[in-house]
Amino acid sequence: VQLQASGGGLVQAGGSLSLSCALSGRTYATAWFRVAPGKEREFVAAITSTQGTWYGDPGKGRFTISSDNNRNTVYLRMNRLKPEDTARYYCASYSGEGRLEQEKSYASWGQGTLVTVSS
């Protein structure tokens, strides 16, 4: 499965942004991770083909993951953005093994889209 993330940009703190991840095929689950400057990759959210969702600590209560299975597209709606949300956001396709919140559970990754939140 190939993935392409889009929708990143510059936004002021408190604002909102929606990311999209276009997939070339179907997958059991798709996740968003992010890499902030000087930090390790961090789990943001995941969604399964049956619409089950999981969230990491960064976006709980502020971010919403959703999908359109007909369009093979996964979305990440981010509200009340903070400067610490500044990162490159990657979508990834689940390999079928391992926990959804673990980076090693994902076999294919998109190129990432940059989100910058100004204070």
N, C-alpha and C positions, 0 to 999 in steps of 0.2 A: 504494500500500500504506500502510495506517495501522498505527502501532505504539503499544503501550502497555506501558511498563515498570513493574514493581512488585517489591516484596520488600526495599526499602531499610529501614534502621533504625539503631538505636544498638547497637553491639557493642563488647565489650572487646578490647583488643589480644590477639592470639593466637587469637581466636575465628573463627567461620565464619559465612557468610551466603550465601544463594542468591537470585539475582535472576532474574526471568522477564520475557520480552518476548513479548507476544501480538501476532501479526500478522494483518491482515485478509485476507491472501492469500499466495500463494507468491512467493518471490523467489530469485534465484540465490545470494545470500549476505546474511548479516546480521552486523552487528558491534556490539560494545560499545565505546563511548568514555567518557571521564570528564573532568570539569572540576573541578579542585581550586580552592579559594579562591585568587584571585590568579594563577592559572596558565591556560595555554592548554589547549584541548581535546587530549586524549591518547588514542591508540589503545590499546585493551586486548586485544581478541581478535575474531576473525571466524570464521564457519563457513559453508561452502557447502552447497548442497542435496544434494551427494554426500558430506557429512560431512568434507570437508577442513577443517583448522583452522589458524589462524595466531594467534600471540600476540605482543603487544608486550612490551617489557621490564618494565613494572610488575608483570605477573602471571605471568611465566614461572616454572613450578615450583610456583606456589601457586593459580592460577586454572585452571578448566576450563570450556570452552564446550561446550555440547551442544545438540541440538535434537530435537524430536519433530515430524516432518513431518506426521504425521496430525493433530496439534493446532495446527499452524502456530505453534509456540512455541519460543523459543530461551532457553536458560538460561545463567547464569554462576554457577558455584560458586566461592566465594572462601574459601580457607583461610588460616590463619596471618596474619590481617589485622593491619596495622600502622597507626598513627595517620596516616601519610602516604598511606594509601589513602582517607582521608576526601575525598569528592567527590560530585558529582551524576553518576550513571551514566546514559548515554543509549544506547538501541539505535537502529540505523539500517539501512535497506534499501539494498543496493547498486544503483547506477544501471545497471551493466552495462559501465561504462568506467572505466579507471584502476586503480591499485593498491589492494588491499584495506585497506592500513593508512593510506590517505590520506583525510582528512575529506571532500575534494572529490569523492570517488568515490561518495558516498552521497546519494541523492535525497530520501529521506523519513526523518524523525526522530521518535522518541517524545518525550514531555514530560520524561523523566528521573525517576530515583528517587534520593533522598538517602541516602548511606551515611556514617555517622559512627562513627569508631573511636576509642574513648577509651583513654588510656594508663594 
